[in-house]
Amino acid sequence: MRIVAGRFRSVALSSVGKGDPGAHLRPTADRVRESLFNVLNHLGVIEDARVLDVFAGTGALGLEALSRGAAHVSFVEDGRVAQLLIQQNVSKLKVQQEITLIRRDALRLPANDAAPYDLVFLDPPYGKGLGQKAIAVLVAGGWLAPGATVVWEENAPMQPPTGFEILDRRVYGDTHVTLLSAETP
């Protein structure tokens, strides 16, 4: 697993190999990240964005965004193995000042006391309905900026919750990516 493009291009990240089912770690493949970020670049949503990587796992999605010009990334992860991997990857890239690690369950986040986020990566354990619940928590807690883009990975196509519209849908093997836009008030 490596950073695909940007200022950290080709840097190898700490990895869990093919995944760690016990820790629900299922890294997004390099080719999927490359294709996904091509779409996000086309939409113009990465440069200077505040990024929230929910169910962050290894942190590869958030770190890819940082490599491609995001201003700040906050990782939400409650798994110890994943938190260690994120810390290792952040240290490797020397970006401690550009990230925040929120060691909490994504479904138990408090109200956001910082600026809201422009771009959100949502990669929950597949097939458990956690994405819908996490989006509700993010909306209720003021985590999303008006017009925020949400990138939602699942094992099936996802329907947009109330207050969101579909920007795009992509399928990569068994991964379905739904890009949503939060409606502006």
CYANA upper distance limits for C-alpha pairs under 8 A (distance plus 0.5 A):
  1 MET  CA     12 ALA  CA      6.37
  1 MET  CA     13 LEU  CA      6.19
  1 MET  CA     14 SER  CA      8.00
  1 MET  CA     15 SER  CA      6.94
  1 MET  CA     29 ALA  CA      7.69
  1 MET  CA     30 ASP  CA      6.76
  2 ARG  CA      9 ARG  CA      8.20
  2 ARG  CA     10 SER  CA      6.09
  2 ARG  CA     11 VAL  CA      5.88
  2 ARG  CA     12 ALA  CA      4.65
  2 ARG  CA     13 LEU  CA      5.77
  2 ARG  CA     30 ASP  CA      7.31
  3 ILE  CA      8 PHE  CA      6.69
  3 ILE  CA      9 ARG  CA      5.66
  3 ILE  CA     10 SER  CA      5.73
  3 ILE  CA     11 VAL  CA      5.98
  3 ILE  CA     12 ALA  CA      7.07
  3 ILE  CA     13 LEU  CA      7.69
  3 ILE  CA     30 ASP  CA      8.29
  3 ILE  CA     60 ALA  CA      7.94
  3 ILE  CA     63 LEU  CA      8.11
  3 ILE  CA     64 GLU  CA      6.29
  3 ILE  CA     67 SER  CA      8.11
  4 VAL  CA      8 PHE  CA      8.49
  4 VAL  CA      9 ARG  CA      5.82
  4 VAL  CA     10 SER  CA      6.36
  4 VAL  CA     30 ASP  CA      7.33
  4 VAL  CA     33 ARG  CA      8.13
  4 VAL  CA     34 GLU  CA      6.70
  4 VAL  CA     64 GLU  CA      7.59
  5 ALA  CA      9 ARG  CA      4.83
  5 ALA  CA     10 SER  CA      7.56
  5 ALA  CA     34 GLU  CA      8.48
  5 ALA  CA     64 GLU  CA      7.84
  5 ALA  CA     67 SER  CA      7.39
  5 ALA  CA     68 ARG  CA      7.13
  6 GLY  CA     64 GLU  CA      8.32
  6 GLY  CA     67 SER  CA      5.34
  6 GLY  CA     68 ARG  CA      5.08
  6 GLY  CA     69 GLY  CA      7.99
  7 ARG  CA     67 SER  CA      5.58
  7 ARG  CA     68 ARG  CA      7.20
  8 PHE  CA     67 SER  CA      5.97
  8 PHE  CA     93 LEU  CA      7.83
  9 ARG  CA     67 SER  CA      7.91
 13 LEU  CA     60 ALA  CA      8.12
 13 LEU  CA     89 ASN  CA      6.24
 13 LEU  CA     92 LYS  CA      8.32
 14 SER  CA     58 THR  CA      8.03
 14 SER  CA     85 LEU  CA      6.64
 14 SER  CA     88 GLN  CA      7.12
 14 SER  CA     89 ASN  CA      6.44
 15 SER  CA     27 PRO  CA      8.44
 15 SER  CA     58 THR  CA      7.44
 15 SER  CA     85 LEU  CA      7.66
 16 VAL  CA     20 ASP  CA      6.85
 16 VAL  CA     25 LEU  CA      8.04
 16 VAL  CA     27 PRO  CA      8.19
 18 LYS  CA     26 ARG  CA      7.63
 18 LYS  CA     27 PRO  CA      7.86
 19 GLY  CA     24 HIS  CA      8.27
 19 GLY  CA     25 LEU  CA      5.78
 19 GLY  CA     26 ARG  CA      5.25
 19 GLY  CA     27 PRO  CA      6.83
 20 ASP  CA     24 HIS  CA      6.44
 20 ASP  CA     25 LEU  CA      5.38
 20 ASP  CA     26 ARG  CA      7.15
 21 PRO  CA     25 LEU  CA      6.48
 21 PRO  CA     26 ARG  CA      7.84
 23 ALA  CA     79 GLY  CA      7.27
 23 ALA  CA     81 VAL  CA      7.50
 23 ALA  CA     82 ALA  CA      8.18
 24 HIS  CA    125 PRO  CA      6.58
 25 LEU  CA     57 GLY  CA      6.22
 25 LEU  CA     58 THR  CA      8.18
 25 LEU  CA     82 ALA  CA      7.87
 25 LEU  CA    125 PRO  CA      8.49
 26 ARG  CA     57 GLY  CA      7.99
 27 PRO  CA     57 GLY  CA      7.63
 27 PRO  CA     58 THR  CA      7.41
 27 PRO  CA     60 ALA  CA      8.17
 28 THR  CA     32 VAL  CA      7.01
 28 THR  CA     33 ARG  CA      6.97
 28 THR  CA     60 ALA  CA      8.15
 28 THR  CA     61 LEU  CA      8.30
 29 ALA  CA     33 ARG  CA      6.77
 30 ASP  CA     34 GLU  CA      6.53
 31 ARG  CA     35 SER  CA      6.72
 32 VAL  CA     36 LEU  CA      6.49
 32 VAL  CA    172 TYR  CA      7.08
 33 ARG  CA     37 PHE  CA      6.42
 33 ARG  CA     61 LEU  CA      7.75
 34 GLU  CA     38 ASN  CA      6.71
 35 SER  CA     39 VAL  CA      7.08
 36 LEU  CA     40 LEU  CA      6.87
 37 PHE  CA     41 ASN  CA      6.39
 38 ASN  CA     42 HIS  CA      6.72
 39 VAL  CA     43 LEU  CA      6.83
 40 LEU  CA     44 GLY  CA      6.72
 40 LEU  CA     45 VAL  CA      6.49
 40 LEU  CA     46 ILE  CA      7.24
 41 ASN  CA     45 VAL  CA      7.03
 41 ASN  CA     46 ILE  CA      7.00
 45 VAL  CA     49 ALA  CA      7.26
 45 VAL  CA    118 ASP  CA      8.11
 45 VAL  CA    119 LEU  CA      7.44
 45 VAL  CA    149 THR  CA      7.90
 46 ILE  CA     65 ALA  CA      6.89
 46 ILE  CA     68 ARG  CA      7.49
 46 ILE  CA     69 GLY  CA      6.77
 46 ILE  CA     70 ALA  CA      5.87
 46 ILE  CA    119 LEU  CA      7.79
 47 GLU  CA     68 ARG  CA      7.57
 47 GLU  CA     69 GLY  CA      5.17
 47 GLU  CA     70 ALA  CA      5.51
 47 GLU  CA     71 ALA  CA      7.76
 48 ASP  CA     69 GLY  CA      6.39
 48 ASP  CA     70 ALA  CA      4.99
 48 ASP  CA     71 ALA  CA      4.94
 48 ASP  CA     72 HIS  CA      8.26
 49 ALA  CA     69 GLY  CA      8.22
 49 ALA  CA     70 ALA  CA      5.20
 49 ALA  CA     71 ALA  CA      5.89
 49 ALA  CA     72 HIS  CA      7.40
 49 ALA  CA    117 TYR  CA      7.92
 49 ALA  CA    118 ASP  CA      6.15
 49 ALA  CA    119 LEU  CA      7.04
 50 ARG  CA     70 ALA  CA      6.90
 50 ARG  CA     71 ALA  CA      6.26
 50 ARG  CA     72 HIS  CA      5.51
 50 ARG  CA     73 VAL  CA      6.55
 50 ARG  CA    116 PRO  CA      8.02
 50 ARG  CA    117 TYR  CA      5.42
 50 ARG  CA    118 ASP  CA      5.87
 50 ARG  CA    119 LEU  CA      6.92
 51 VAL  CA     62 GLY  CA      7.32
 51 VAL  CA     65 ALA  CA      8.14
 51 VAL  CA     70 ALA  CA      7.48
 51 VAL  CA     71 ALA  CA      8.34
 51 VAL  CA     72 HIS  CA      6.58
 51 VAL  CA     73 VAL  CA      5.08
 51 VAL  CA     74 SER  CA      6.75
 51 VAL  CA    117 TYR  CA      6.11
 51 VAL  CA    118 ASP  CA      6.63
 51 VAL  CA    119 LEU  CA      5.30
 51 VAL  CA    120 VAL  CA      6.19
 51 VAL  CA    121 PHE  CA      8.22
 52 LEU  CA     62 GLY  CA      7.77
 52 LEU  CA     73 VAL  CA      6.26
 52 LEU  CA     74 SER  CA      5.41
 52 LEU  CA     75 PHE  CA      6.50
 52 LEU  CA     76 VAL  CA      7.91
 52 LEU  CA    117 TYR  CA      6.72
 52 LEU  CA    119 LEU  CA      6.85
 52 LEU  CA    120 VAL  CA      5.19
 52 LEU  CA    121 PHE  CA      6.75
 53 ASP  CA     59 GLY  CA      7.75
 53 ASP  CA     61 LEU  CA      7.56
 53 ASP  CA     62 GLY  CA      6.10
 53 ASP  CA     73 VAL  CA      7.62
 53 ASP  CA     74 SER  CA      6.65
 53 ASP  CA     75 PHE  CA      5.27
 53 ASP  CA     76 VAL  CA      6.57
 53 ASP  CA    120 VAL  CA      6.32
 53 ASP  CA    121 PHE  CA      5.19
 53 ASP  CA    122 LEU  CA      6.92
 54 VAL  CA     75 PHE  CA      6.62
 54 VAL  CA     76 VAL  CA      5.26
 54 VAL  CA     77 GLU  CA      7.25
 54 VAL  CA    106 ALA  CA      7.10
 54 VAL  CA    120 VAL  CA      7.72
 54 VAL  CA    121 PHE  CA      6.38
 54 VAL  CA    122 LEU  CA      5.55
 54 VAL  CA    123 ASP  CA      7.12
 54 VAL  CA    124 PRO  CA      8.13
 55 PHE  CA     75 PHE  CA      8.25
 55 PHE  CA     76 VAL  CA      6.34
 55 PHE  CA     77 GLU  CA      5.82
 55 PHE  CA     78 ASP  CA      8.46
 55 PHE  CA    106 ALA  CA      7.29
 55 PHE  CA    122 LEU  CA      6.91
 55 PHE  CA    123 ASP  CA      6.11
 55 PHE  CA    124 PRO  CA      5.95
 56 ALA  CA     60 ALA  CA      8.27
 56 ALA  CA     61 LEU  CA      8.15
 56 ALA  CA     62 GLY  CA      8.21
 56 ALA  CA     75 PHE  CA      6.22
 56 ALA  CA     76 VAL  CA      6.34
 56 ALA  CA     77 GLU  CA      6.07
 56 ALA  CA     82 ALA  CA      8.10
 56 ALA  CA    121 PHE  CA      8.47
 56 ALA  CA    122 LEU  CA      8.33
 56 ALA  CA    123 ASP  CA      7.57
 57 GLY  CA     77 GLU  CA      7.27
 57 GLY  CA     79 GLY  CA      8.45
 57 GLY  CA     82 ALA  CA      5.42
 57 GLY  CA     83 GLN  CA      7.94
 57 GLY  CA     85 LEU  CA      8.22
 57 GLY  CA     86 ILE  CA      7.87
 58 THR  CA     82 ALA  CA      6.03
 58 THR  CA     83 GLN  CA      8.02
 58 THR  CA     85 LEU  CA      5.79
 58 THR  CA     86 ILE  CA      5.65
 58 THR  CA     89 ASN  CA      8.21
 59 GLY  CA     63 LEU  CA      6.51
 59 GLY  CA     75 PHE  CA      7.45
 59 GLY  CA     85 LEU  CA      8.14
 59 GLY  CA     86 ILE  CA      5.83
 59 GLY  CA     89 ASN  CA      8.09
 60 ALA  CA     64 GLU  CA      6.43
 61 LEU  CA     65 ALA  CA      6.86
 61 LEU  CA    121 PHE  CA      7.64
 62 GLY  CA     66 LEU  CA      6.77
 62 GLY  CA     73 VAL  CA      6.52
 62 GLY  CA     74 SER  CA      8.26
 62 GLY  CA     75 PHE  CA      7.82
 62 GLY  CA    121 PHE  CA      7.99
 63 LEU  CA     67 SER  CA      6.58
 63 LEU  CA     73 VAL  CA      8.04
 63 LEU  CA     90 VAL  CA      8.45
 64 GLU  CA     68 ARG  CA      6.77
 65 ALA  CA     69 GLY  CA      6.94
 65 ALA  CA     70 ALA  CA      6.01
 66 LEU  CA     70 ALA  CA      5.04
 66 LEU  CA     71 ALA  CA      7.22
 66 LEU  CA     72 HIS  CA      7.33
 66 LEU  CA     73 VAL  CA      7.35
 71 ALA  CA     98 GLU  CA      7.60
 72 HIS  CA     98 GLU  CA      5.53
 72 HIS  CA     99 ILE  CA      6.19
 73 VAL  CA     98 GLU  CA      7.03
 73 VAL  CA     99 ILE  CA      5.31
 73 VAL  CA    100 THR  CA      6.97
 74 SER  CA     99 ILE  CA      5.96
 74 SER  CA    100 THR  CA      5.01
 74 SER  CA    101 LEU  CA      6.27
 74 SER  CA    102 ILE  CA      7.40
 75 PHE  CA     99 ILE  CA      8.04
 75 PHE  CA    100 THR  CA      6.71
 75 PHE  CA    101 LEU  CA      5.37
 75 PHE  CA    102 ILE  CA      6.30
 76 VAL  CA    101 LEU  CA      6.82
 76 VAL  CA    102 ILE  CA      5.30
 76 VAL  CA    103 ARG  CA      6.67
 76 VAL  CA    104 ARG  CA      6.81
 76 VAL  CA    105 ASP  CA      7.85
 76 VAL  CA    106 ALA  CA      6.82
 77 GLU  CA     82 ALA  CA      7.51
 77 GLU  CA     83 GLN  CA      6.95
 77 GLU  CA    101 LEU  CA      8.04
 77 GLU  CA    102 ILE  CA      6.90
 77 GLU  CA    103 ARG  CA      5.86
 77 GLU  CA    104 ARG  CA      6.33
 77 GLU  CA    105 ASP  CA      6.91
 77 GLU  CA    106 ALA  CA      7.52
 78 ASP  CA     82 ALA  CA      8.27
 78 ASP  CA     83 GLN  CA      7.64
 78 ASP  CA    102 ILE  CA      8.45
 78 ASP  CA    103 ARG  CA      5.54
 78 ASP  CA    104 ARG  CA      5.29
 78 ASP  CA    105 ASP  CA      5.62
 78 ASP  CA    106 ALA  CA      8.18
 79 GLY  CA     83 GLN  CA      6.57
 80 ARG  CA     84 LEU  CA      6.72
 81 VAL  CA     85 LEU  CA      6.88
 82 ALA  CA     86 ILE  CA      6.66
 83 GLN  CA     87 GLN  CA      6.69
 83 GLN  CA    101 LEU  CA      8.44
 83 GLN  CA    103 ARG  CA      8.08
 84 LEU  CA     88 GLN  CA      6.66
 85 LEU  CA     89 ASN  CA      6.65
 86 ILE  CA     90 VAL  CA      6.53
 87 GLN  CA     91 SER  CA      6.57
 88 GLN  CA     92 LYS  CA      6.62
 89 ASN  CA     93 LEU  CA      6.79
 90 VAL  CA     94 LYS  CA      6.36
 90 VAL  CA     95 VAL  CA      6.12
 90 VAL  CA     96 GLN  CA      6.64
 91 SER  CA     95 VAL  CA      7.29
 91 SER  CA     96 GLN  CA      7.36
 95 VAL  CA     99 ILE  CA      7.20
 96 GLN  CA    100 THR  CA      8.27
104 ARG  CA    108 ARG  CA      7.37
104 ARG  CA    109 LEU  CA      7.12
105 ASP  CA    109 LEU  CA      7.16
106 ALA  CA    134 ALA  CA      6.60
106 ALA  CA    137 VAL  CA      8.37
107 LEU  CA    130 LEU  CA      8.43
107 LEU  CA    133 LYS  CA      7.18
107 LEU  CA    134 ALA  CA      5.90
107 LEU  CA    137 VAL  CA      6.74
108 ARG  CA    137 VAL  CA      8.03
109 LEU  CA    137 VAL  CA      7.45
109 LEU  CA    138 LEU  CA      8.29
109 LEU  CA    141 GLY  CA      8.01
110 PRO  CA    141 GLY  CA      6.89
111 ALA  CA    140 ALA  CA      8.04
111 ALA  CA    141 GLY  CA      4.54
111 ALA  CA    142 GLY  CA      6.79
111 ALA  CA    143 TRP  CA      7.98
112 ASN  CA    116 PRO  CA      7.89
112 ASN  CA    141 GLY  CA      6.11
112 ASN  CA    142 GLY  CA      6.13
112 ASN  CA    143 TRP  CA      6.00
115 ALA  CA    143 TRP  CA      8.29
116 PRO  CA    142 GLY  CA      7.12
116 PRO  CA    143 TRP  CA      5.35
116 PRO  CA    144 LEU  CA      5.53
116 PRO  CA    145 ALA  CA      5.35
117 TYR  CA    143 TRP  CA      6.49
117 TYR  CA    144 LEU  CA      5.48
117 TYR  CA    145 ALA  CA      5.78
117 TYR  CA    148 ALA  CA      7.35
118 ASP  CA    144 LEU  CA      7.04
118 ASP  CA    145 ALA  CA      5.95
118 ASP  CA    146 PRO  CA      8.33
118 ASP  CA    147 GLY  CA      7.91
118 ASP  CA    148 ALA  CA      4.98
118 ASP  CA    149 THR  CA      6.77
119 LEU  CA    148 ALA  CA      6.14
119 LEU  CA    149 THR  CA      5.37
119 LEU  CA    150 VAL  CA      6.44
119 LEU  CA    151 VAL  CA      8.25
120 VAL  CA    148 ALA  CA      7.94
120 VAL  CA    149 THR  CA      6.72
120 VAL  CA    150 VAL  CA      5.16
120 VAL  CA    151 VAL  CA      6.57
121 PHE  CA    150 VAL  CA      6.50
121 PHE  CA    151 VAL  CA      5.36
121 PHE  CA    152 TRP  CA      6.75
122 LEU  CA    131 GLY  CA      7.31
122 LEU  CA    150 VAL  CA      7.56
122 LEU  CA    151 VAL  CA      6.41
122 LEU  CA    152 TRP  CA      5.21
122 LEU  CA    153 GLU  CA      6.77
123 ASP  CA    131 GLY  CA      8.02
123 ASP  CA    152 TRP  CA      6.51
123 ASP  CA    153 GLU  CA      5.44
123 ASP  CA    154 GLU  CA      7.31
124 PRO  CA    130 LEU  CA      6.63
124 PRO  CA    131 GLY  CA      6.45
124 PRO  CA    153 GLU  CA      7.78
124 PRO  CA    154 GLU  CA      7.70
125 PRO  CA    130 LEU  CA      7.82
125 PRO  CA    154 GLU  CA      8.28
126 TYR  CA    154 GLU  CA      5.92
126 TYR  CA    155 ASN  CA      6.23
127 GLY  CA    154 GLU  CA      7.62
127 GLY  CA    155 ASN  CA      7.10
127 GLY  CA    156 ALA  CA      8.43
129 GLY  CA    133 LYS  CA      7.35
130 LEU  CA    134 ALA  CA      6.47
131 GLY  CA    135 ILE  CA      6.68
131 GLY  CA    152 TRP  CA      7.96
132 GLN  CA    136 ALA  CA      6.91
132 GLN  CA    161 PRO  CA      7.72
133 LYS  CA    137 VAL  CA      6.88
134 ALA  CA    138 LEU  CA      6.67
135 ILE  CA    139 VAL  CA      6.64
136 ALA  CA    140 ALA  CA      6.57
137 VAL  CA    141 GLY  CA      6.45
138 LEU  CA    142 GLY  CA      6.73
138 LEU  CA    143 TRP  CA      5.54
138 LEU  CA    144 LEU  CA      7.00
139 VAL  CA    143 TRP  CA      6.71
139 VAL  CA    144 LEU  CA      6.76
144 LEU  CA    148 ALA  CA      6.48
144 LEU  CA    182 ALA  CA      8.30
145 ALA  CA    182 ALA  CA      8.46
146 PRO  CA    182 ALA  CA      6.74
146 PRO  CA    183 GLU  CA      6.98
146 PRO  CA    184 THR  CA      5.24
146 PRO  CA    185 PRO  CA      7.47
147 GLY  CA    181 SER  CA      6.19
147 GLY  CA    182 ALA  CA      5.17
147 GLY  CA    183 GLU  CA      5.96
147 GLY  CA    184 THR  CA      5.72
148 ALA  CA    181 SER  CA      6.15
148 ALA  CA    182 ALA  CA      5.70
148 ALA  CA    183 GLU  CA      8.48
149 THR  CA    179 LEU  CA      7.38
149 THR  CA    180 LEU  CA      6.12
149 THR  CA    181 SER  CA      5.14
149 THR  CA    182 ALA  CA      6.98
150 VAL  CA    179 LEU  CA      6.18
150 VAL  CA    180 LEU  CA      5.46
150 VAL  CA    181 SER  CA      6.71
150 VAL  CA    182 ALA  CA      8.13
151 VAL  CA    177 VAL  CA      7.21
151 VAL  CA    178 THR  CA      6.46
151 VAL  CA    179 LEU  CA      5.19
151 VAL  CA    180 LEU  CA      6.98
152 TRP  CA    158 MET  CA      8.49
152 TRP  CA    177 VAL  CA      6.04
152 TRP  CA    178 THR  CA      5.64
152 TRP  CA    179 LEU  CA      6.78
152 TRP  CA    180 LEU  CA      8.26
153 GLU  CA    175 THR  CA      6.97
153 GLU  CA    176 HIS  CA      6.18
153 GLU  CA    177 VAL  CA      5.09
153 GLU  CA    178 THR  CA      7.07
154 GLU  CA    158 MET  CA      7.93
154 GLU  CA    175 THR  CA      6.35
154 GLU  CA    176 HIS  CA      5.78
154 GLU  CA    177 VAL  CA      7.04
155 ASN  CA    174 ASP  CA      6.22
155 ASN  CA    175 THR  CA      5.58
155 ASN  CA    176 HIS  CA      6.02
156 ALA  CA    174 ASP  CA      8.31
156 ALA  CA    175 THR  CA      7.69
156 ALA  CA    176 HIS  CA      6.00
157 PRO  CA    169 ARG  CA      8.33
157 PRO  CA    176 HIS  CA      6.14
157 PRO  CA    177 VAL  CA      7.77
157 PRO  CA    178 THR  CA      7.35
158 MET  CA    178 THR  CA      6.96
160 PRO  CA    164 PHE  CA      6.13
160 PRO  CA    165 GLU  CA      6.57
160 PRO  CA    166 ILE  CA      6.97
160 PRO  CA    180 LEU  CA      7.47
163 GLY  CA    182 ALA  CA      6.55
163 GLY  CA    183 GLU  CA      5.97
164 PHE  CA    180 LEU  CA      6.59
164 PHE  CA    181 SER  CA      5.92
164 PHE  CA    182 ALA  CA      5.05
164 PHE  CA    183 GLU  CA      6.01
165 GLU  CA    180 LEU  CA      5.97
165 GLU  CA    181 SER  CA      5.85
165 GLU  CA    182 ALA  CA      7.21
165 GLU  CA    183 GLU  CA      7.58
166 ILE  CA    178 THR  CA      7.60
166 ILE  CA    179 LEU  CA      6.43
166 ILE  CA    180 LEU  CA      5.06
166 ILE  CA    181 SER  CA      6.92
167 LEU  CA    178 THR  CA      8.28
167 LEU  CA    179 LEU  CA      5.80
167 LEU  CA    180 LEU  CA      5.81
167 LEU  CA    181 SER  CA      6.90
168 ASP  CA    178 THR  CA      6.63
168 ASP  CA    179 LEU  CA      5.61
168 ASP  CA    180 LEU  CA      7.75
169 ARG  CA    176 HIS  CA      7.83
169 ARG  CA    177 VAL  CA      6.17
169 ARG  CA    178 THR  CA      5.11
169 ARG  CA    179 LEU  CA      6.60
170 ARG  CA    176 HIS  CA      6.42
170 ARG  CA    177 VAL  CA      5.59
170 ARG  CA    178 THR  CA      7.09
171 VAL  CA    175 THR  CA      6.29
171 VAL  CA    176 HIS  CA      5.06
171 VAL  CA    177 VAL  CA      6.66
172 TYR  CA    176 HIS  CA      6.87
172 TYR  CA    177 VAL  CA      8.39
